[in-house]
């Protein structure tokens, strides 16, 4: 069995394309859908077994693409036939370059475009490191595209709505265009084949069979990306694409070499889900012969293996390249490479982007608190794009998700598979407070309530530090006024006092210096001096007054360069600071954009970024520093 990953922007026609190629011989199996609506469709073509894996378009589904491509022998990038749509394909072209996977380009909806195919390819080339070569040119009658000419076989095909194209004579008015396009194709191939180069120099006509062999070689070496034309809705263009897939897609052995040069990986996990009556299920692809139920994989025994209907048990050993659904195998998850004794991570290119949104999630009914605490870790096992943490202040579960649609999918899965209805809300601002001027405090702690008493005198200076300094403690006690063994207790008490300032937030960027004090030979203790240190610092904060600080994050934004101007406006509108941008060192048409932004504005920024860049950009953020809060920013709830 060979496998292709079908990816592309939303509304590009991926599902219709898979329906068409899977049903071209008149029969096809049903698809099996996993979390996030990613699906696998098995089918046969001229006696060969195939599987097509489709990932929905849009940034929210990006986290599924890496594991899917890691399990596929080749990729088909489906894009609309429009110059302006090229930027929507940019994230996919970038990922395909990084994955080093053989790639076919299917320019869809060719029947409704009025734009030149050469212009469409040129706009896509802007985002692709490898050359894109047209394998077909359209036949136009007026403004209508009625068929295509294959540039290797030099045969013309007429489109027919709802059925296969038919072979026709090459139109006379297309000969010059066909010869020019074929010459460009052969010249591109000749860069990777000396024999073809000699034939071109000697003005010899290459044999079509040899050109097809060269085409296979440059695809499998990832030298060039072939572009095919078609209309999925009209069922046109499937046959030529399928024939190229059949002859040019490498075997599973090539995939194994790419993922595991040591050739010790037995399987790859690519998709997962949680079904109400089955529990956790994982889609795995065998990379060598012999995988079967109870086989040792990833350090533990496999449970059951079912076919792609998720119902029929598989009892015979899998052959290399075959897929199976692993059930009762909780140690198998998507995004993993599995040897007999280890579970390894996929390469970095297959990892999910940093979460675009972080929100608190809590059950609508308190009785479900325990169930939610159990369900969320289970979901994180099958969803590479889900990040699970805990809010330090409230203790609530915090979900990091790829976007609003991803959040909705998680909420639905919690309800359907676990019976938990949940609500989400924005995280509160992680504010801090500090003092702006130095203050000296004398504090005596004395307590007598029967038995041993408590006594401690301290004199402390509390002063501000520069932003980002945190907390510092010093002592300049002279003459043993405070015994050395009690000084650490004063510091511990001071630290305790910083957990919550007068405004209710943690206190940062201050120095506490123990200047003087007194002790009692009987009533002094570690506890007494810790209490004195605590109360002295609390009194200092109340007396001096504090100012509120807001966290500022540093953003690294991956963005197609055409949107740089929009980002400048967006960052400025949210009271951020643009740090500049650089051309991405390895990705054509991309910039790395730097900015500082109030953390409280990140949620709004994430949603606005998707709109401003048509869902193509993403970012990573980390805390940079705290600065004085002048005007609070309102934070809206998502979900």
C-alpha positions as CSV (number, residue, x, y, z in Angstrom):
1,X,0.0,0.0,0.0
2,X,1.2,3.5,-0.8
3,X,-0.1,6.6,0.9
4,X,-0.6,10.3,-0.1
5,X,-1.4,13.2,2.1
6,X,-3.8,15.6,0.5
7,X,-3.5,19.1,2.0
8,X,-4.3,22.7,1.1
9,X,-6.2,25.8,2.0
10,X,-9.9,25.7,3.1
11,X,-12.3,25.5,0.2
12,X,-9.6,24.3,-2.2
13,X,-11.5,21.1,-3.1
14,X,-9.5,18.5,-1.2
15,X,-12.5,16.3,-0.2
16,X,-13.9,16.4,-3.7
17,X,-10.5,15.5,-5.2
18,X,-10.2,12.5,-2.9
19,X,-13.7,11.4,-3.7
20,X,-12.9,11.6,-7.4
21,X,-9.6,9.7,-7.3
22,X,-10.9,7.1,-4.8
23,X,-13.9,6.4,-7.0
24,X,-12.3,6.5,-10.4
25,X,-12.6,2.7,-10.8
26,X,-16.2,2.7,-9.7
27,X,-15.8,1.5,-6.1
28,X,-14.2,2.8,-3.0
29,X,-14.1,2.2,0.7
30,X,-15.6,4.7,3.2
31,X,-13.4,7.1,5.0
32,X,-12.5,6.8,8.7
33,X,-12.5,10.2,10.5
34,X,-10.3,11.1,13.5
35,X,-10.1,14.0,15.8
36,X,-10.2,17.3,14.0
37,X,-12.0,15.8,10.9
38,X,-8.8,14.5,9.5
39,X,-9.7,11.3,7.5
40,X,-8.1,8.4,5.8
41,X,-9.7,6.9,2.6
42,X,-8.4,3.6,1.3
43,X,-8.9,2.8,-2.4
44,X,-7.6,0.6,-5.3
45,X,-6.3,1.8,-8.6
46,X,-5.3,-0.7,-11.4
47,X,-4.7,-3.4,-8.8
48,X,-2.7,-1.3,-6.4
49,X,-3.7,-0.5,-2.8
50,X,-3.7,3.2,-1.9
51,X,-4.7,5.4,1.1
52,X,-5.4,9.1,0.9
53,X,-5.1,11.1,4.1
54,X,-6.9,14.5,4.2
55,X,-6.2,17.3,6.6
56,X,-8.8,20.1,6.8
57,X,-7.6,23.5,5.7
58,X,-6.9,26.4,8.0
59,X,-4.4,27.2,10.7
60,X,-6.4,25.4,13.4
61,X,-5.7,22.1,11.7
62,X,-2.0,22.6,11.1
63,X,-1.0,20.5,14.0
64,X,-2.4,17.4,12.2
65,X,-0.4,17.9,9.0
66,X,3.1,17.0,10.3
67,X,2.2,13.5,11.7
68,X,0.1,12.8,8.5
69,X,3.0,13.7,6.2
70,X,5.3,11.6,8.3
71,X,3.2,8.6,7.4
72,X,2.8,9.3,3.7
73,X,5.0,8.5,0.7
74,X,4.1,11.7,-1.1
75,X,1.9,14.8,-0.8
76,X,-0.7,16.4,-3.1
77,X,-1.1,20.1,-2.5
78,X,-4.5,21.2,-3.7
79,X,-4.8,24.9,-4.5
80,X,-7.4,27.1,-6.2
81,X,-6.7,28.4,-9.7
82,X,-6.2,32.0,-8.7
83,X,-3.1,34.2,-8.3
84,X,-4.4,35.8,-5.1
85,X,-4.8,32.3,-3.5
86,X,-1.1,31.6,-3.7
87,X,-0.4,33.2,-0.3
88,X,-3.0,30.8,1.2
89,X,-0.8,27.9,0.0
90,X,2.4,29.5,1.4
91,X,2.3,27.7,4.8
92,X,1.8,24.3,3.1
93,X,4.6,24.9,0.6
94,X,6.9,25.9,3.4
95,X,6.0,22.7,5.4
96,X,6.4,20.5,2.4
97,X,9.9,22.0,1.8
98,X,10.9,21.3,5.4
99,X,9.4,17.8,5.3
100,X,11.4,16.9,2.2
101,X,8.5,14.9,0.9
102,X,7.8,14.3,-2.8
103,X,5.1,16.7,-3.7
104,X,2.5,17.0,-6.5
105,X,0.6,20.3,-7.1
106,X,-3.0,20.0,-8.2
107,X,-4.3,23.4,-9.5
108,X,-8.0,22.9,-8.9
109,X,-11.1,24.7,-10.3
110,X,-9.3,25.4,-13.5
111,X,-12.7,25.5,-15.3
112,X,-13.7,28.7,-13.6
113,X,-10.5,30.8,-13.8
114,X,-9.8,33.5,-16.3
115,X,-6.2,33.9,-15.2
116,X,-3.1,32.6,-17.0
117,X,-1.9,29.4,-15.6
118,X,1.7,30.7,-15.9
119,X,0.8,33.6,-13.6
120,X,-0.7,31.2,-11.1
121,X,2.4,29.0,-11.0
122,X,4.6,32.1,-10.8
123,X,2.7,33.3,-7.7
124,X,3.1,29.9,-6.1
125,X,6.7,29.7,-7.0
126,X,7.3,32.8,-4.8
127,X,6.8,30.6,-1.7
128,X,8.5,27.4,-2.9
129,X,12.2,26.7,-2.7
130,X,12.0,24.0,-5.4
131,X,11.1,24.8,-9.0
132,X,7.5,24.2,-9.9
133,X,7.1,22.8,-13.4
134,X,3.9,22.6,-15.4
135,X,3.1,19.1,-16.6
136,X,0.1,20.3,-18.5
137,X,-1.1,23.4,-20.3
138,X,-4.8,24.3,-20.7
139,X,-6.7,24.3,-24.0
140,X,-8.8,27.5,-24.2
141,X,-11.8,28.3,-26.3
142,X,-12.4,31.9,-25.8
143,X,-12.3,32.4,-22.0
144,X,-13.3,28.8,-21.3
145,X,-10.8,26.0,-20.5
146,X,-12.0,22.9,-22.3
147,X,-9.2,20.5,-21.8
148,X,-5.4,20.1,-21.3
149,X,-2.3,19.0,-23.2
150,X,0.1,16.7,-21.5
151,X,3.6,18.1,-22.1
152,X,5.4,14.7,-21.9
153,X,3.2,12.6,-24.1
154,X,2.1,15.6,-26.1
155,X,-1.5,14.3,-26.1
156,X,-4.6,16.5,-25.8
157,X,-7.5,15.7,-23.6
158,X,-11.0,17.3,-23.7
159,X,-12.9,17.8,-20.5
160,X,-16.4,16.4,-20.0
161,X,-18.5,17.3,-17.0
162,X,-19.0,14.4,-14.6
163,X,-16.9,11.8,-16.5
164,X,-13.4,11.1,-17.7
165,X,-11.6,13.3,-20.2
166,X,-11.3,12.0,-23.8
167,X,-8.3,12.0,-26.1
168,X,-8.6,14.5,-28.9
169,X,-6.4,16.0,-31.6
170,X,-4.0,18.6,-30.5
171,X,-5.6,21.9,-31.6
172,X,-3.5,23.7,-34.3
173,X,-3.7,27.0,-32.5
174,X,-2.1,25.4,-29.4
175,X,0.9,23.9,-31.1
176,X,3.2,26.9,-30.5
177,X,2.2,27.2,-26.9
178,X,2.6,23.5,-26.3
179,X,6.1,23.5,-27.9
180,X,7.2,26.4,-25.8
181,X,5.9,24.9,-22.5
182,X,7.4,21.5,-23.3
183,X,10.7,23.1,-24.1
184,X,10.6,24.8,-20.6
185,X,9.7,21.5,-19.0
186,X,12.6,19.6,-20.7
187,X,15.1,22.4,-19.8
188,X,14.0,22.2,-16.2
189,X,14.5,18.4,-16.2
190,X,17.8,18.7,-18.0
191,X,19.3,20.5,-15.0
192,X,19.1,17.1,-13.2
193,X,19.9,14.7,-16.1
194,X,23.0,14.9,-18.2
195,X,21.7,12.6,-20.9
196,X,18.6,14.8,-21.5
197,X,20.9,17.9,-21.5
198,X,23.0,16.4,-24.3
199,X,19.9,15.6,-26.4
200,X,18.6,19.2,-26.0
201,X,22.1,20.6,-27.0
202,X,22.2,18.3,-30.0
203,X,18.6,19.2,-30.9
204,X,17.4,15.6,-30.6
205,X,13.8,14.8,-29.6
206,X,13.8,12.8,-26.4
207,X,11.6,9.8,-26.1
208,X,8.5,10.2,-23.9
209,X,9.4,7.1,-21.9
210,X,12.8,8.5,-21.0
211,X,11.2,11.8,-20.0
212,X,8.7,10.0,-17.7
213,X,11.7,8.3,-16.0
214,X,13.4,11.6,-15.5
215,X,10.2,13.0,-14.1
216,X,10.0,10.2,-11.6
217,X,13.6,10.8,-10.6
218,X,13.4,14.5,-10.0
219,X,10.1,14.0,-8.0
220,X,11.5,11.4,-5.8
221,X,14.7,13.4,-5.2
222,X,12.5,16.4,-4.4
223,X,14.3,18.5,-7.1
224,X,11.1,19.8,-8.7
225,X,7.4,20.0,-8.0
226,X,5.1,18.9,-10.9
227,X,1.9,20.9,-11.4
228,X,-1.3,19.3,-12.8
229,X,-4.5,21.0,-13.8
230,X,-8.1,19.9,-13.2
231,X,-11.6,20.5,-11.8
232,X,-12.6,18.2,-8.9
233,X,-16.2,19.2,-9.2
234,X,-16.4,18.3,-12.8
235,X,-14.3,15.1,-12.3
236,X,-11.6,16.3,-14.7
237,X,-7.9,15.9,-14.2
238,X,-8.0,12.8,-12.0
239,X,-6.8,10.2,-14.5
240,X,-3.5,12.0,-15.3
241,X,-2.8,12.8,-11.7
242,X,-3.5,9.2,-10.7
243,X,-1.2,7.8,-13.4
244,X,1.6,10.0,-12.3
245,X,1.0,9.0,-8.7
246,X,1.1,5.3,-9.7
247,X,4.4,5.6,-11.6
248,X,6.2,8.2,-9.6
249,X,5.3,7.9,-5.9
250,X,8.1,6.0,-4.1
251,X,7.5,2.9,-2.0
252,X,7.3,2.8,1.8
253,X,10.9,1.8,2.0
254,X,11.9,5.3,0.9
255,X,9.7,6.7,3.7
256,X,11.4,4.5,6.3
257,X,14.8,5.6,5.1
258,X,13.8,9.3,5.4
259,X,12.3,8.9,8.9
260,X,14.9,6.4,10.3
261,X,18.3,6.2,8.6
262,X,19.1,3.4,11.1
263,X,16.1,1.4,9.8
264,X,15.1,0.4,13.2
265,X,11.6,2.0,13.2
266,X,8.7,-0.4,12.9
267,X,5.8,2.0,12.7
268,X,4.7,5.6,12.7
269,X,1.6,7.0,14.6
270,X,-0.2,9.6,12.6
271,X,-3.8,10.2,13.8
272,X,-5.7,9.6,17.0
273,X,-9.2,9.9,18.5
274,X,-11.2,9.0,21.6
275,X,-14.4,7.0,20.8
276,X,-17.0,6.6,23.5
277,X,-17.2,2.8,23.3
278,X,-13.7,2.1,22.2
279,X,-11.5,4.4,24.2
280,X,-8.3,5.7,22.7
281,X,-7.6,4.7,19.1
282,X,-4.5,5.5,17.1
283,X,-3.9,5.1,13.3
284,X,-0.5,3.5,12.7
285,X,1.3,2.7,9.6
286,X,3.7,-0.3,9.5
287,X,7.1,0.5,8.1
288,X,8.2,-3.2,8.0
289,X,6.5,-6.5,7.6
290,X,5.3,-8.5,10.6
291,X,3.4,-6.1,12.8
292,X,0.5,-7.8,14.4
293,X,-1.6,-7.7,17.6
294,X,0.5,-8.4,20.8
295,X,3.6,-7.3,18.9
296,X,6.1,-5.4,21.0
297,X,6.0,-1.7,19.8
298,X,7.3,1.4,21.6
299,X,8.3,-0.6,24.7
300,X,5.0,-2.3,25.3
301,X,2.7,-4.8,23.8
302,X,0.1,-3.7,21.2
303,X,-3.5,-4.4,21.9
304,X,-5.9,-5.1,19.1
305,X,-5.3,-4.0,15.5
306,X,-8.4,-3.3,13.4
307,X,-8.9,-2.5,9.8
308,X,-9.7,1.0,8.5
309,X,-13.4,0.5,9.4
310,X,-12.3,0.5,13.0
311,X,-14.4,-2.6,13.5
312,X,-12.9,-5.6,11.8
313,X,-10.0,-7.3,13.7
314,X,-6.7,-7.9,11.9
315,X,-5.2,-11.2,12.8
316,X,-2.6,-11.7,10.1
317,X,0.7,-9.7,10.2
318,X,0.7,-6.3,8.5
319,X,2.8,-5.8,5.4
320,X,5.1,-2.8,5.2
321,X,3.0,0.2,4.2
322,X,-0.3,-1.0,5.5
323,X,-2.4,1.0,8.0
324,X,-4.2,-0.3,11.0
325,X,-6.2,1.2,13.9
326,X,-4.6,0.4,17.3
327,X,-7.1,-0.2,20.1
328,X,-6.2,-0.8,23.8
329,X,-2.7,0.5,23.0
330,X,-2.6,3.6,25.2
331,X,1.2,4.0,24.7
332,X,0.7,4.6,21.0
333,X,0.0,8.2,20.0
334,X,0.1,10.4,16.9
335,X,3.4,12.1,16.3
336,X,5.5,9.1,17.3
337,X,8.0,6.9,15.7
338,X,8.1,3.4,17.2
339,X,10.9,0.9,17.4
340,X,10.4,-2.3,19.2
341,X,11.5,-0.8,22.6
342,X,11.2,3.0,22.2
343,X,8.8,5.7,21.3
344,X,10.6,8.5,19.5
345,X,9.5,12.0,18.5
346,X,9.0,13.0,14.9
347,X,11.4,15.5,13.4
348,X,10.9,19.2,14.4
349,X,9.2,20.0,11.1
350,X,6.3,17.8,12.1
351,X,5.7,19.6,15.4
352,X,2.7,21.8,16.1
353,X,3.0,25.6,16.2
354,X,2.9,27.2,19.6
355,X,-0.7,27.7,20.8
356,X,-2.5,30.7,19.4
357,X,-4.9,31.0,22.3
358,X,-4.6,30.1,26.0
359,X,-7.8,29.9,28.0
360,X,-9.2,28.6,31.2
361,X,-11.6,25.7,31.0
362,X,-13.9,24.5,33.7
363,X,-16.9,22.2,33.8
364,X,-20.4,23.7,33.9
365,X,-21.2,21.3,36.8
366,X,-18.9,21.0,39.7
367,X,-19.4,17.3,39.9
368,X,-17.4,17.0,36.7
369,X,-14.2,18.5,38.0
370,X,-12.6,15.1,38.6
371,X,-13.8,13.8,35.2
372,X,-12.3,16.8,33.4
373,X,-9.0,16.4,35.2
374,X,-8.8,12.9,33.8
375,X,-10.2,13.6,30.3
376,X,-7.9,16.5,29.3
377,X,-4.6,14.5,29.6
378,X,-6.2,11.8,27.6
379,X,-7.1,14.3,24.9
380,X,-3.6,15.8,24.9
381,X,-2.3,12.3,24.0
382,X,-4.2,12.2,20.7
383,X,-4.0,15.9,19.8
384,X,-0.5,17.2,19.0
385,X,-1.8,20.8,18.9
386,X,-3.2,20.8,22.4
387,X,-1.1,22.1,25.3
388,X,-2.3,21.5,28.8
389,X,-1.1,23.6,31.8
390,X,-2.6,25.0,35.1
391,X,-3.2,28.6,36.1
392,X,-1.0,29.3,39.1
393,X,-3.4,31.8,40.7
394,X,-6.8,30.1,40.3
395,X,-5.7,26.4,39.8
396,X,-8.0,26.2,36.8
397,X,-7.0,24.0,33.8
398,X,-5.5,26.1,31.0
399,X,-5.8,24.9,27.4
400,X,-3.4,26.1,24.7
401,X,-5.2,25.6,21.4
402,X,-4.4,26.5,17.8
403,X,-7.4,28.8,17.4
404,X,-11.2,29.1,17.9
405,X,-12.1,26.2,15.7
406,X,-9.7,23.9,17.5
407,X,-11.2,25.0,20.8
408,X,-14.7,24.2,19.6
409,X,-13.5,20.7,18.5
410,X,-12.1,20.0,21.9
411,X,-15.3,21.2,23.7
412,X,-17.4,18.9,21.4
413,X,-15.1,16.0,22.0
414,X,-15.3,16.4,25.8
415,X,-19.1,16.4,25.5
416,X,-19.4,13.5,23.0
417,X,-16.8,11.1,24.3
418,X,-16.5,12.0,28.0
419,X,-20.0,13.4,28.8
420,X,-18.5,16.7,30.2
421,X,-20.0,20.0,29.3
422,X,-17.4,22.8,29.7
423,X,-17.0,26.5,29.4
424,X,-13.9,28.6,28.5
425,X,-12.9,32.0,29.6
426,X,-9.9,34.3,29.1
427,X,-7.0,34.1,31.5
428,X,-6.7,37.0,33.9
429,X,-3.8,39.4,33.3
430,X,-0.7,38.2,35.1
431,X,-0.1,41.6,36.8
432,X,2.6,42.3,39.4
433,X,3.3,45.2,41.7
434,X,6.3,47.0,43.1
435,X,7.3,50.1,45.0
436,X,8.9,53.2,43.5
437,X,10.8,54.7,46.5
438,X,12.9,53.5,49.4
439,X,11.5,53.1,52.8
440,X,12.8,52.1,56.3
441,X,10.7,50.1,58.7
442,X,11.2,49.2,62.3
443,X,9.1,46.3,63.4
444,X,8.9,44.5,66.8
445,X,7.2,41.1,67.0
446,X,6.3,40.2,70.6
447,X,3.8,37.7,71.8
448,X,3.3,36.1,75.2
449,X,0.5,33.6,75.7
450,X,1.7,31.1,78.2
451,X,4.7,29.0,77.8
452,X,7.6,30.2,75.6
453,X,7.1,33.6,74.2
454,X,8.0,35.1,70.8
455,X,10.3,38.1,70.4
456,X,12.1,39.6,67.4
457,X,13.1,43.1,66.5
458,X,14.1,44.0,62.9
459,X,15.0,47.2,61.0
460,X,14.7,46.8,57.2
461,X,15.2,49.0,54.2
462,X,12.9,48.2,51.3
463,X,13.9,49.7,48.0
464,X,13.0,49.4,44.3
465,X,15.2,47.6,41.8
466,X,15.4,47.9,38.0
467,X,12.8,46.0,36.0
468,X,13.4,42.3,35.7
469,X,15.7,42.1,38.8
470,X,13.2,40.1,40.8
471,X,14.1,40.0,44.5
472,X,17.3,40.6,46.4
473,X,18.2,40.3,50.1
474,X,21.1,41.7,52.0
475,X,22.1,42.3,55.6
476,X,24.4,44.8,57.2
477,X,23.8,44.0,60.9
478,X,26.6,45.0,63.2
479,X,27.7,43.6,66.5
480,X,25.5,40.5,66.4
481,X,22.3,42.5,67.1
482,X,20.5,39.8,65.2
483,X,22.2,36.4,65.6
484,X,23.5,34.9,62.4
485,X,21.3,31.8,62.6
486,X,18.1,34.0,62.5
487,X,19.0,36.1,59.4
488,X,17.8,33.4,56.9
489,X,14.5,33.4,58.7
490,X,14.1,37.1,58.2
491,X,14.8,36.6,54.4
492,X,12.2,33.8,54.3
493,X,9.6,36.0,55.9
494,X,10.4,38.8,53.4
495,X,9.9,36.4,50.5
496,X,6.6,35.2,52.0
497,X,5.4,38.8,52.1
498,X,6.0,39.2,48.4
499,X,3.4,36.6,47.3
500,X,0.6,39.2,47.5
501,X,1.0,42.9,47.7
502,X,-1.5,45.6,48.7
503,X,-3.3,45.4,45.4
504,X,-3.4,41.6,45.5
505,X,-0.6,40.8,43.0
506,X,2.9,39.3,43.5
507,X,5.5,41.8,44.3
508,X,8.7,42.0,42.2
509,X,11.8,44.0,41.6
510,X,12.5,45.0,45.2
511,X,15.5,44.7,47.6
512,X,15.1,44.0,51.3
513,X,18.1,44.9,53.5
514,X,18.2,43.9,57.2
515,X,19.9,46.8,58.9
516,X,19.5,46.2,62.7
517,X,17.4,44.4,65.3
518,X,17.3,42.8,68.7
519,X,16.8,39.3,70.0
520,X,15.9,37.7,73.4
521,X,17.9,34.8,74.8
522,X,14.8,32.8,75.6
523,X,11.9,34.0,73.5
524,X,13.6,34.5,70.1
525,X,13.3,31.8,67.5
526,X,13.4,31.2,63.8
527,X,9.6,31.5,63.7
528,X,9.6,34.8,65.5
529,X,12.2,36.4,63.2
530,X,10.4,35.0,60.1
531,X,7.2,36.6,61.3
532,X,9.0,39.9,62.0
533,X,10.5,39.9,58.5
534,X,7.1,39.1,57.0
535,X,5.3,41.9,58.9
536,X,8.0,44.5,58.3
537,X,7.9,44.0,54.5
538,X,4.1,44.0,54.5
539,X,4.1,47.3,56.4
540,X,6.7,48.8,54.1
541,X,4.6,47.9,51.0
542,X,1.5,49.4,52.6
543,X,3.2,52.6,53.7
544,X,5.2,53.2,50.5
545,X,2.4,52.3,48.2
546,X,2.8,50.1,45.1
547,X,2.4,50.6,41.4
548,X,0.9,47.9,39.1
549,X,3.1,46.3,36.5
550,X,1.9,44.5,33.4
551,X,3.8,41.7,31.6
552,X,5.2,42.4,28.2
553,X,5.8,39.5,25.9
554,X,8.2,39.2,23.0
555,X,6.6,37.8,19.8
556,X,8.4,36.1,17.0
557,X,5.9,36.0,14.1
558,X,6.3,33.9,11.1
559,X,4.5,35.7,8.3
560,X,4.4,35.9,4.5
561,X,6.3,39.1,3.6
562,X,3.2,40.6,1.8
563,X,1.6,41.1,5.2
564,X,4.4,43.0,6.9
565,X,2.6,46.3,6.5
566,X,-0.6,44.9,8.1
567,X,1.4,43.6,11.1
568,X,2.9,47.0,11.7
569,X,-0.5,48.6,12.0
570,X,-1.9,45.7,14.1
571,X,0.9,45.7,16.7
572,X,0.7,49.5,17.0
573,X,-3.1,49.4,17.5
574,X,-2.6,47.1,20.5
575,X,0.0,49.4,22.1
576,X,2.8,47.1,21.1
577,X,6.3,48.0,19.8
578,X,7.6,46.8,16.4
579,X,11.2,45.4,16.8
580,X,11.7,44.9,13.0
581,X,11.7,42.0,10.6
582,X,14.2,39.8,8.8
583,X,13.9,37.6,5.7
584,X,13.5,34.0,6.8
585,X,16.8,32.3,6.1
586,X,15.3,29.1,4.7
587,X,11.7,29.8,3.5
588,X,10.9,31.7,0.3
589,X,8.6,34.6,0.6
590,X,8.6,34.6,4.5
591,X,9.7,37.1,7.1
592,X,10.4,36.7,10.8
593,X,8.7,39.7,12.5
594,X,9.6,40.8,16.0
595,X,7.4,42.8,18.4
596,X,6.8,43.5,22.0
597,X,3.1,43.4,23.2
598,X,1.3,43.6,26.5
599,X,0.4,40.1,27.5
600,X,-3.2,41.1,28.1
601,X,-3.5,41.9,24.4
602,X,-2.2,38.5,23.1
603,X,-5.6,37.0,22.7
604,X,-6.9,39.9,20.7
605,X,-3.7,39.9,18.7
606,X,-4.1,36.2,17.9
607,X,-7.6,36.6,16.5
608,X,-6.7,39.8,14.6
609,X,-3.5,38.1,13.2
610,X,-5.6,35.4,11.6
611,X,-7.8,38.0,9.9
612,X,-5.0,40.3,8.8
613,X,-2.9,37.5,7.3
614,X,-5.8,35.3,6.0
615,X,-4.8,32.6,8.4
616,X,-1.3,32.1,7.1
617,X,0.8,33.5,10.0
618,X,1.6,32.2,13.4
619,X,3.7,33.3,16.4
620,X,5.6,32.2,19.4
621,X,5.6,34.4,22.6
622,X,7.6,34.5,25.8
623,X,7.7,36.8,28.7
624,X,10.2,39.7,28.2
625,X,9.7,42.1,31.1
626,X,7.2,43.9,33.2
627,X,6.4,47.6,32.9
628,X,4.1,50.1,34.6
629,X,0.5,49.7,33.7
630,X,-1.0,53.1,32.7
631,X,-4.4,52.2,31.2
632,X,-5.9,48.7,31.8
633,X,-6.9,46.9,28.6
634,X,-10.2,45.1,28.4
635,X,-10.0,41.4,27.7
636,X,-12.8,39.6,25.9
637,X,-13.9,36.1,26.5
638,X,-13.5,33.5,23.8
639,X,-15.6,30.3,23.5
